[in-house]
């Protein structure tokens, strides 16, 4: 794309923009997938540790009505508390994994939307201006700026351009 207002905007340049956006989103999904895999590995290790600790506990854990003078080692109470703490941490990590998976799904859907738009633009956009309009509308509808922390989207550029013109 050129900055000269006199130069015609080419549909092909907007197609390339859509493909680039889809590629960036796909790369982010891959990174999130690796992060989720690491969390799942941690969950597996912690589950194994919990199982190991449970197996190490005495067969009979004292019930609430057991007198405090029972001949049960005090370490079993500590082990149970530690196991419960590990279980809480594990549940938090599982929630993080679920949140990452939901986020990954959203990124994949937006990437698919950009890909579909890139495929449709050459045959459906009358000219570069029409392609730009379709991209801006797509990004606004999909809330695309929320997915790109380090890159300005077309809808953001259009909004900032409109803002600077009204000042």
Short mmCIF file of the C-alpha atoms (twelve columns), coordinates in Angstrom:
data_MODEL
# 
_entry.id   MODEL 
# 
loop_
_atom_site.group_PDB 
_atom_site.id 
_atom_site.type_symbol 
_atom_site.label_atom_id 
_atom_site.label_alt_id 
_atom_site.label_comp_id 
_atom_site.label_asym_id 
_atom_site.label_seq_id 
_atom_site.Cartn_x 
_atom_site.Cartn_y 
_atom_site.Cartn_z 
_atom_site.pdbx_PDB_model_num 
ATOM 1   C CA . UNK A 1   0.000   0.000   0.000  1 
ATOM 2   C CA . UNK A 2   1.245   3.482   -0.744 1 
ATOM 3   C CA . UNK A 3   0.694   6.631   1.211  1 
ATOM 4   C CA . UNK A 4   0.115   8.766   -1.894 1 
ATOM 5   C CA . UNK A 5   -3.558  9.641   -2.164 1 
ATOM 6   C CA . UNK A 6   -3.221  9.774   -5.941 1 
ATOM 7   C CA . UNK A 7   -2.148  6.138   -6.215 1 
ATOM 8   C CA . UNK A 8   -4.931  3.617   -6.571 1 
ATOM 9   C CA . UNK A 9   -5.337  1.200   -3.739 1 
ATOM 10  C CA . UNK A 10  -4.767  -2.335  -5.017 1 
ATOM 11  C CA . UNK A 11  -7.036  -5.164  -3.919 1 
ATOM 12  C CA . UNK A 12  -4.015  -7.495  -3.951 1 
ATOM 13  C CA . UNK A 13  -2.368  -5.446  -1.216 1 
ATOM 14  C CA . UNK A 14  -5.427  -5.854  0.987  1 
ATOM 15  C CA . UNK A 15  -5.498  -9.571  0.269  1 
ATOM 16  C CA . UNK A 16  -1.874  -9.751  1.423  1 
ATOM 17  C CA . UNK A 17  -2.756  -7.763  4.553  1 
ATOM 18  C CA . UNK A 18  -5.509  -10.276 5.399  1 
ATOM 19  C CA . UNK A 19  -3.142  -13.194 4.855  1 
ATOM 20  C CA . UNK A 20  -0.510  -11.551 7.053  1 
ATOM 21  C CA . UNK A 21  -3.054  -10.973 9.826  1 
ATOM 22  C CA . UNK A 22  -4.201  -14.602 9.592  1 
ATOM 23  C CA . UNK A 23  -0.580  -15.768 9.760  1 
ATOM 24  C CA . UNK A 24  0.136   -13.639 12.813 1 
ATOM 25  C CA . UNK A 25  -2.948  -14.981 14.547 1 
ATOM 26  C CA . UNK A 26  -1.999  -18.560 13.679 1 
ATOM 27  C CA . UNK A 27  1.470   -17.998 15.105 1 
ATOM 28  C CA . UNK A 28  -0.057  -16.687 18.308 1 
ATOM 29  C CA . UNK A 29  -2.300  -19.764 18.491 1 
ATOM 30  C CA . UNK A 30  0.771   -21.959 18.158 1 
ATOM 31  C CA . UNK A 31  2.489   -20.098 21.006 1 
ATOM 32  C CA . UNK A 32  -0.605  -20.373 23.200 1 
ATOM 33  C CA . UNK A 33  -0.778  -24.078 22.378 1 
ATOM 34  C CA . UNK A 34  2.791   -24.555 23.586 1 
ATOM 35  C CA . UNK A 35  1.967   -22.668 26.782 1 
ATOM 36  C CA . UNK A 36  -1.121  -24.828 27.305 1 
ATOM 37  C CA . UNK A 37  0.958   -27.973 26.729 1 
ATOM 38  C CA . UNK A 38  3.432   -26.819 29.388 1 
ATOM 39  C CA . UNK A 39  0.570   -26.268 31.836 1 
ATOM 40  C CA . UNK A 40  -0.845  -29.697 31.026 1 
ATOM 41  C CA . UNK A 41  2.580   -31.242 31.679 1 
ATOM 42  C CA . UNK A 42  2.681   -29.460 35.049 1 
ATOM 43  C CA . UNK A 43  -0.803  -30.760 35.815 1 
ATOM 44  C CA . UNK A 44  0.301   -34.306 34.975 1 
ATOM 45  C CA . UNK A 45  3.337   -33.998 37.254 1 
ATOM 46  C CA . UNK A 46  1.243   -32.602 40.091 1 
ATOM 47  C CA . UNK A 47  -1.369  -35.350 39.657 1 
ATOM 48  C CA . UNK A 48  1.401   -37.936 39.909 1 
ATOM 49  C CA . UNK A 49  2.702   -36.223 43.048 1 
ATOM 50  C CA . UNK A 50  -0.776  -36.202 44.597 1 
ATOM 51  C CA . UNK A 51  -1.234  -39.903 43.803 1 
ATOM 52  C CA . UNK A 52  2.168   -40.654 45.278 1 
ATOM 53  C CA . UNK A 53  1.375   -38.775 48.463 1 
ATOM 54  C CA . UNK A 54  -2.024  -40.412 48.775 1 
ATOM 55  C CA . UNK A 55  -0.476  -43.834 48.417 1 
ATOM 56  C CA . UNK A 56  2.047   -42.950 51.136 1 
ATOM 57  C CA . UNK A 57  -0.687  -42.057 53.638 1 
ATOM 58  C CA . UNK A 58  -1.745  -44.646 56.221 1 
ATOM 59  C CA . UNK A 59  -4.739  -46.754 55.230 1 
ATOM 60  C CA . UNK A 60  -6.883  -45.137 57.885 1 
ATOM 61  C CA . UNK A 61  -6.994  -41.380 58.106 1 
ATOM 62  C CA . UNK A 62  -8.587  -40.269 61.375 1 
ATOM 63  C CA . UNK A 63  -12.204 -39.141 61.168 1 
ATOM 64  C CA . UNK A 64  -13.501 -36.093 63.004 1 
ATOM 65  C CA . UNK A 65  -14.779 -38.133 65.929 1 
ATOM 66  C CA . UNK A 66  -11.386 -39.747 66.555 1 
ATOM 67  C CA . UNK A 67  -9.905  -38.598 69.859 1 
ATOM 68  C CA . UNK A 68  -6.853  -36.379 69.616 1 
ATOM 69  C CA . UNK A 69  -4.817  -39.023 71.436 1 
ATOM 70  C CA . UNK A 70  -5.140  -41.536 68.607 1 
ATOM 71  C CA . UNK A 71  -1.966  -43.252 67.496 1 
ATOM 72  C CA . UNK A 72  -2.016  -41.672 64.054 1 
ATOM 73  C CA . UNK A 73  1.153   -39.906 63.032 1 
ATOM 74  C CA . UNK A 74  0.847   -36.131 62.924 1 
ATOM 75  C CA . UNK A 75  2.491   -36.125 59.498 1 
ATOM 76  C CA . UNK A 76  -0.665  -37.545 57.896 1 
ATOM 77  C CA . UNK A 77  -2.543  -34.349 58.761 1 
ATOM 78  C CA . UNK A 78  0.252   -32.293 57.218 1 
ATOM 79  C CA . UNK A 79  0.268   -34.541 54.145 1 
ATOM 80  C CA . UNK A 80  -3.483  -34.181 53.731 1 
ATOM 81  C CA . UNK A 81  -3.217  -30.384 53.985 1 
ATOM 82  C CA . UNK A 82  -0.356  -30.358 51.486 1 
ATOM 83  C CA . UNK A 83  -2.321  -32.602 49.135 1 
ATOM 84  C CA . UNK A 84  -5.347  -30.331 49.385 1 
ATOM 85  C CA . UNK A 85  -3.142  -27.345 48.597 1 
ATOM 86  C CA . UNK A 86  -1.695  -29.141 45.573 1 
ATOM 87  C CA . UNK A 87  -5.209  -29.995 44.453 1 
ATOM 88  C CA . UNK A 88  -6.241  -26.320 44.631 1 
ATOM 89  C CA . UNK A 89  -3.192  -25.314 42.590 1 
ATOM 90  C CA . UNK A 90  -4.016  -28.033 40.094 1 
ATOM 91  C CA . UNK A 91  -7.592  -26.776 39.736 1 
ATOM 92  C CA . UNK A 92  -6.288  -23.236 39.111 1 
ATOM 93  C CA . UNK A 93  -3.973  -24.521 36.386 1 
ATOM 94  C CA . UNK A 94  -6.828  -26.469 34.808 1 
ATOM 95  C CA . UNK A 95  -8.871  -23.256 34.688 1 
ATOM 96  C CA . UNK A 96  -5.908  -21.498 33.043 1 
ATOM 97  C CA . UNK A 97  -5.699  -24.241 30.425 1 
ATOM 98  C CA . UNK A 98  -9.419  -23.949 29.717 1 
ATOM 99  C CA . UNK A 99  -9.101  -20.174 29.364 1 
ATOM 100 C CA . UNK A 100 -6.128  -20.581 26.990 1 
ATOM 101 C CA . UNK A 101 -8.066  -23.087 24.917 1 
ATOM 102 C CA . UNK A 102 -11.026 -20.699 24.647 1 
ATOM 103 C CA . UNK A 103 -8.676  -17.882 23.653 1 
ATOM 104 C CA . UNK A 104 -6.977  -20.113 21.098 1 
ATOM 105 C CA . UNK A 105 -10.380 -20.920 19.591 1 
ATOM 106 C CA . UNK A 106 -11.201 -17.213 19.292 1 
ATOM 107 C CA . UNK A 107 -7.841  -16.506 17.606 1 
ATOM 108 C CA . UNK A 108 -8.382  -19.422 15.203 1 
ATOM 109 C CA . UNK A 109 -11.835 -18.150 14.282 1 
ATOM 110 C CA . UNK A 110 -10.508 -14.664 13.565 1 
ATOM 111 C CA . UNK A 111 -7.650  -16.127 11.491 1 
ATOM 112 C CA . UNK A 112 -10.197 -18.145 9.513  1 
ATOM 113 C CA . UNK A 113 -12.236 -14.977 8.985  1 
ATOM 114 C CA . UNK A 114 -9.215  -13.131 7.618  1 
ATOM 115 C CA . UNK A 115 -8.419  -16.090 5.354  1 
ATOM 116 C CA . UNK A 116 -11.977 -16.195 4.011  1 
ATOM 117 C CA . UNK A 117 -11.899 -12.443 3.433  1 
ATOM 118 C CA . UNK A 118 -8.555  -12.731 1.599  1 
ATOM 119 C CA . UNK A 119 -10.077 -15.359 -0.679 1 
ATOM 120 C CA . UNK A 120 -13.240 -13.334 -1.308 1 
ATOM 121 C CA . UNK A 121 -11.708 -9.915  -1.963 1 
ATOM 122 C CA . UNK A 122 -10.262 -10.540 -5.460 1 
ATOM 123 C CA . UNK A 123 -13.638 -11.566 -6.874 1 
ATOM 124 C CA . UNK A 124 -15.976 -9.512  -4.698 1 
ATOM 125 C CA . UNK A 125 -14.244 -6.160  -4.136 1 
ATOM 126 C CA . UNK A 126 -14.827 -3.659  -6.923 1 
ATOM 127 C CA . UNK A 127 -11.598 -1.803  -6.152 1 
ATOM 128 C CA . UNK A 128 -9.076  -1.090  -3.424 1 
ATOM 129 C CA . UNK A 129 -11.396 1.309   -1.626 1 
ATOM 130 C CA . UNK A 130 -14.122 -1.341  -1.524 1 
ATOM 131 C CA . UNK A 131 -11.579 -3.888  -0.201 1 
ATOM 132 C CA . UNK A 132 -10.477 -1.439  2.489  1 
ATOM 133 C CA . UNK A 133 -14.075 -0.803  3.511  1 
ATOM 134 C CA . UNK A 134 -14.766 -4.535  3.774  1 
ATOM 135 C CA . UNK A 135 -11.663 -5.093  5.910  1 
ATOM 136 C CA . UNK A 136 -12.490 -2.199  8.232  1 
ATOM 137 C CA . UNK A 137 -16.057 -3.493  8.652  1 
ATOM 138 C CA . UNK A 138 -14.806 -7.042  9.260  1 
ATOM 139 C CA . UNK A 139 -12.282 -5.906  11.860 1 
ATOM 140 C CA . UNK A 140 -14.836 -3.719  13.623 1 
ATOM 141 C CA . UNK A 141 -17.384 -6.564  13.739 1 
ATOM 142 C CA . UNK A 142 -14.779 -9.068  14.961 1 
ATOM 143 C CA . UNK A 143 -13.155 -6.672  17.465 1 
ATOM 144 C CA . UNK A 144 -9.849  -7.441  15.749 1 
ATOM 145 C CA . UNK A 145 -7.799  -4.794  17.612 1 
ATOM 146 C CA . UNK A 146 -8.243  -6.821  20.813 1 
ATOM 147 C CA . UNK A 147 -6.194  -9.617  19.220 1 
ATOM 148 C CA . UNK A 148 -3.229  -7.500  18.121 1 
ATOM 149 C CA . UNK A 149 -1.234  -5.920  20.932 1 
ATOM 150 C CA . UNK A 150 1.768   -4.840  18.901 1 
ATOM 151 C CA . UNK A 151 0.228   -4.131  15.519 1 
ATOM 152 C CA . UNK A 152 -2.291  -1.564  14.362 1 
ATOM 153 C CA . UNK A 153 -5.249  -2.950  12.448 1 
ATOM 154 C CA . UNK A 154 -6.949  -1.221  9.520  1 
ATOM 155 C CA . UNK A 155 -9.950  -0.329  11.681 1 
ATOM 156 C CA . UNK A 156 -7.645  1.368   14.204 1 
ATOM 157 C CA . UNK A 157 -5.834  3.220   11.429 1 
ATOM 158 C CA . UNK A 158 -9.147  4.336   9.966  1 
ATOM 159 C CA . UNK A 159 -10.370 5.479   13.385 1 
ATOM 160 C CA . UNK A 160 -7.195  7.436   14.122 1 
ATOM 161 C CA . UNK A 161 -7.315  8.970   10.647 1 
ATOM 162 C CA . UNK A 162 -10.925 10.021  11.199 1 
ATOM 163 C CA . UNK A 163 -9.995  11.439  14.603 1 
ATOM 164 C CA . UNK A 164 -7.134  13.501  13.182 1 
ATOM 165 C CA . UNK A 165 -9.370  14.867  10.428 1 
ATOM 166 C CA . UNK A 166 -11.973 16.087  12.929 1 
ATOM 167 C CA . UNK A 167 -9.419  17.934  15.063 1 
# 
